[in-house]
Amino acid sequence: MESELPKYLIPSPIPAKIFDENLASLPSPLREREGLTAKREGEGKNNQTWLEIGFGNGEFLSYMSQNHPEINLIGCEPFMNGVAALLASLDNPVNNLKIWHDDARILMDTIPDHSIDRVYLLNPDPWPKTRHHKRRFVQIETLDDLARLLKPNGQFIMSTDVADLANWMHEKTWNHGAFEWTSTSQDDWLSPPDDWPLDKTRYMKKALGGETIYWLKFKRI
């Protein structure tokens, strides 16, 4: 699968017009070829675009890209070991996955307004020391960027196994005027999205083994 790497990577530096003005699917400059969204047997038209920030070893993207060809997926991960792990996990090449191998914020700056249906931030670095909290991904500035690129009613889904980080992400996003918390009960803190592949990521395997994973589900107002 290593030989397939150029097929999946978004080029850097990013071309000036890498995204179409209206992003209904992965933008044509990112396509391996025209027909990225063309139907294979059993496929529907790609009609949503999801972004995962910091995908680690890529278990979630691997599962979703192979089992949901109707969804366009963009994954951001600065560490090549994670990119390699994702590619190695693909049983067959897929046409609905693109990878940005750098800081997600660089790519986010190029994405047009209201073009992403879901953003996932799954178990990000907690930066536990107080002096390092400014390095945490969820800050006012990044929430401003996410609010800009998410469609109305688009979903912003976060998870962590660190209680302090869960409180941080909840407080920052709750107080941001562009997001609404969708939880309706205390159990929602501990429940993944309804369409989540329960046993496909190492963190969910921890949860199934009894460890606590906190889930924060917001929508773009």
C-alpha positions as CSV (number, residue, x, y, z in Angstrom):
1,M,0.0,0.0,0.0
2,E,3.0,2.3,0.4
3,S,3.2,2.7,-3.4
4,E,-0.4,4.1,-3.2
5,L,0.7,7.0,-1.0
6,P,0.7,9.7,-3.7
7,K,-2.8,8.8,-4.6
8,Y,-4.1,9.7,-1.2
9,L,-1.9,12.7,-0.2
10,I,-3.1,16.3,-0.6
11,P,-0.2,18.1,-2.2
12,S,1.9,20.6,-0.2
13,P,2.1,23.5,-0.7
14,I,-1.7,23.6,-1.3
15,P,-2.6,25.0,-4.8
16,A,-4.3,28.3,-4.6
17,K,-7.6,26.9,-5.9
18,I,-7.5,23.5,-4.3
19,F,-11.2,23.6,-3.3
20,D,-14.1,24.3,-5.6
21,E,-16.2,27.3,-4.6
22,N,-19.0,25.0,-3.6
23,L,-17.7,21.7,-2.1
24,A,-20.3,19.1,-2.7
25,S,-17.7,16.3,-2.8
26,L,-14.0,16.1,-2.6
27,P,-12.8,19.0,-4.8
28,S,-11.6,18.1,-8.3
29,P,-7.9,19.1,-7.7
30,L,-7.9,16.5,-5.0
31,R,-9.3,13.7,-7.1
32,E,-7.1,10.9,-8.3
33,R,-9.1,11.4,-11.5
34,E,-12.4,12.7,-12.7
35,G,-14.9,10.1,-11.5
36,L,-13.8,9.9,-7.9
37,T,-17.5,10.1,-7.1
38,A,-18.5,7.8,-9.9
39,K,-20.5,4.8,-8.9
40,R,-18.9,1.5,-8.4
41,E,-21.2,-1.5,-8.1
42,G,-23.3,-0.9,-5.0
43,E,-22.1,2.7,-4.4
44,G,-24.2,5.8,-4.2
45,K,-23.2,9.3,-4.9
46,N,-20.7,10.9,-2.5
47,N,-23.0,13.5,-0.8
48,Q,-21.2,14.3,2.5
49,T,-17.7,15.4,3.4
50,W,-16.2,14.5,6.8
51,L,-13.0,15.8,8.3
52,E,-11.0,14.1,11.0
53,I,-8.3,16.1,12.7
54,G,-5.4,14.1,14.1
55,F,-6.4,10.6,13.0
56,G,-3.6,8.7,14.9
57,N,-3.4,5.3,13.4
58,G,-6.5,5.9,11.3
59,E,-8.7,3.1,12.5
60,F,-11.8,5.2,12.1
61,L,-11.0,6.5,8.6
62,S,-10.0,3.0,7.5
63,Y,-13.3,1.5,8.6
64,M,-15.4,4.4,7.2
65,S,-13.6,4.7,3.9
66,Q,-14.0,0.9,3.2
67,N,-17.6,0.5,4.5
68,H,-19.1,3.9,3.5
69,P,-18.0,4.8,-0.1
70,E,-20.8,7.3,-0.3
71,I,-19.0,9.6,2.2
72,N,-15.9,11.7,1.3
73,L,-13.3,11.6,4.0
74,I,-10.4,14.0,4.7
75,G,-7.9,13.0,7.4
76,C,-5.2,15.2,8.9
77,E,-2.2,13.7,10.7
78,P,1.2,15.2,10.9
79,F,3.0,12.0,11.9
80,M,4.0,9.6,9.1
81,N,3.8,6.6,11.3
82,G,0.1,7.2,11.6
83,V,-0.3,7.8,7.8
84,A,1.5,4.5,7.2
85,A,-0.7,2.6,9.7
86,L,-3.8,3.9,8.0
87,L,-2.6,2.9,4.5
88,A,-1.5,-0.5,5.7
89,S,-5.0,-1.1,7.2
90,L,-6.8,-0.7,3.9
91,D,-7.6,-4.1,2.4
92,N,-8.1,-2.5,-1.0
93,P,-7.6,0.9,-2.5
94,V,-10.5,3.4,-1.9
95,N,-11.6,6.4,-3.8
96,N,-13.2,8.4,-1.0
97,L,-10.2,9.2,1.2
98,K,-7.6,12.0,1.1
99,I,-4.8,12.7,3.6
100,W,-3.2,15.9,4.7
101,H,0.2,15.1,6.3
102,D,0.7,18.4,8.2
103,D,-1.0,20.7,10.7
104,A,-4.7,20.5,10.2
105,R,-5.1,24.3,10.7
106,I,-3.1,24.9,7.4
107,L,-5.6,22.9,5.5
108,M,-8.6,24.3,7.3
109,D,-7.6,27.8,6.1
110,T,-8.1,26.7,2.5
111,I,-11.6,25.0,3.0
112,P,-14.5,27.2,1.8
113,D,-17.2,28.3,4.1
114,H,-20.0,25.9,5.1
115,S,-18.6,23.0,3.1
116,I,-18.0,20.2,5.7
117,D,-20.8,18.1,7.2
118,R,-18.9,16.6,10.1
119,V,-15.6,17.3,12.0
120,Y,-14.1,14.6,14.3
121,L,-11.5,15.4,16.9
122,L,-10.9,12.0,18.5
123,N,-8.7,11.6,21.6
124,P,-6.4,14.6,20.9
125,D,-3.2,15.3,22.8
126,P,-4.3,16.4,26.3
127,W,-1.3,18.6,27.0
128,P,-1.8,18.0,30.7
129,K,0.6,20.6,32.1
130,T,-1.0,24.0,32.7
131,R,1.7,25.9,30.8
132,H,1.0,23.8,27.7
133,H,-2.8,24.3,27.7
134,K,-2.4,26.9,24.9
135,R,-1.2,24.0,22.7
136,R,-4.5,22.2,23.0
137,F,-6.4,22.1,19.7
138,V,-9.7,23.4,21.0
139,Q,-9.2,27.2,21.4
140,I,-11.3,30.2,20.4
141,E,-9.4,30.6,17.2
142,T,-9.8,27.0,16.0
143,L,-13.5,27.0,17.0
144,D,-13.9,30.1,14.8
145,D,-12.4,28.2,11.9
146,L,-14.5,25.2,12.5
147,A,-17.7,27.3,12.7
148,R,-16.8,28.8,9.3
149,L,-16.2,25.6,7.5
150,L,-19.1,23.6,8.9
151,K,-22.5,23.6,7.2
152,P,-25.5,24.7,9.3
153,N,-26.4,21.8,11.5
154,G,-23.1,20.2,10.8
155,Q,-21.7,18.1,13.6
156,F,-18.5,18.6,15.7
157,I,-17.7,15.4,17.5
158,M,-15.0,15.1,20.1
159,S,-13.8,12.3,22.4
160,T,-11.1,11.9,25.1
161,D,-10.3,9.6,28.0
162,V,-8.9,12.6,30.0
163,A,-11.5,14.2,32.3
164,D,-9.7,17.5,32.5
165,L,-9.5,17.8,28.7
166,A,-13.2,16.8,28.4
167,N,-14.1,19.7,30.6
168,W,-11.8,22.0,28.7
169,M,-13.3,21.1,25.3
170,H,-16.8,21.3,26.6
171,E,-16.4,24.7,28.2
172,K,-14.7,26.2,25.2
173,T,-17.2,24.9,22.7
174,W,-20.2,25.5,24.9
175,N,-19.2,29.2,25.3
176,H,-18.7,29.7,21.6
177,G,-21.7,31.2,20.1
178,A,-21.7,29.1,16.9
179,F,-22.2,25.7,18.5
180,E,-25.0,24.0,20.4
181,W,-24.5,21.0,22.6
182,T,-26.8,18.1,21.5
183,S,-26.6,15.9,24.7
184,T,-29.9,15.4,26.4
185,S,-28.9,13.2,29.3
186,Q,-25.9,12.4,31.5
187,D,-25.4,9.1,29.6
188,D,-24.7,11.1,26.4
189,W,-21.3,12.0,27.8
190,L,-20.4,8.3,27.7
191,S,-22.1,7.3,24.4
192,P,-20.5,7.5,21.0
193,P,-22.5,8.7,17.9
194,D,-25.2,6.2,16.9
195,D,-23.4,5.3,13.7
196,W,-20.0,4.8,15.4
197,P,-18.1,1.5,14.6
198,L,-17.9,0.4,18.3
199,D,-15.0,-2.0,18.2
200,K,-12.8,-0.5,15.4
201,T,-10.6,1.9,17.3
202,R,-8.2,1.2,20.2
203,Y,-9.9,3.8,22.3
204,M,-13.3,2.2,21.9
205,K,-11.7,-1.2,22.7
206,K,-10.6,0.5,26.0
207,A,-14.2,1.7,26.5
208,L,-15.6,-1.8,25.9
209,G,-13.0,-3.0,28.5
210,G,-14.4,-0.7,31.1
211,E,-12.3,2.5,30.7
212,T,-14.2,5.8,30.4
213,I,-14.3,7.6,27.1
214,Y,-16.0,11.0,27.2
215,W,-18.0,12.1,24.1
216,L,-18.8,15.7,23.3
217,K,-21.3,16.2,20.5
218,F,-22.1,19.7,19.2
219,K,-23.8,21.0,16.1
220,R,-23.2,24.2,14.1
221,I,-26.1,26.6,14.8
